[in-house]
Each structure stands twice: as C-alpha cells, then as structure tokens.
Amino acid sequence: MDSAIQGALAVAQQAPLAAAPKPTANAAKADSASKEYESVFISQFLGSMFSGIKTDELTGGGQGEEMFRSLMINEFGKSIEQQGGFGLASQMKAQLLKNQEGPAK
C-alpha cells in the first residue's frame, strides 16, 4: 500500500466521527420540501416534453417565448403539483419523516 494512503487511513481511523444530526421530525418542513421536489420533478418532466415543440406566430413566438419558456414550465409544474401532482410528495414526506426518526430499535 502506498505510504500516502496508509497515512490518510491512519488519520481517518483516529478522527472522531461527527455526531449525526438530530432529527427534527418537523412535518411542515418535510411537507414543504416534498412538494417543492415534486414540482421540480414535474417541471423537468414537462421540459423534456416541450423540448421538441417550436414556438409559433400564433402565441407570439420568437426569442421572447423561447427565453421565458422555462419559467412557464416551472409554473406548470407548480400548478400540477398543487392539484395533486403525480403522488410523489406524500410518499417523499412519509420517507423523510421516517428517516428523521432514526434507526429502528
């Protein structure tokens, strides 16, 4: 084994482990984070759908529409999430709260 690797290994074994963060079990924060994640996921999903669609003259088209399309897609994602979304938020919230409880005893 290389001497640098051996030295790093020796230091790593001697250093105390950092304490795990204390669980907050804050349902409101978990709910907010899971809903935000779902809206971002939906926006990414919609972004790939809109990537092949060209702008047209009927809705204004041009560079302005291309430039602000990502903002429109983000708003679509938020709106879809607020109407129930894909069901990811509730599953993620449950998992976040479960992980905050700590290891099962």
Secondary structure as UniProt FT lines:
FT   HELIX           3..14
FT   HELIX           27..50
FT   TURN            51..52
FT   HELIX           57..59
FT   HELIX           62..82
FT   TURN            83..86
FT   HELIX           88..101
//
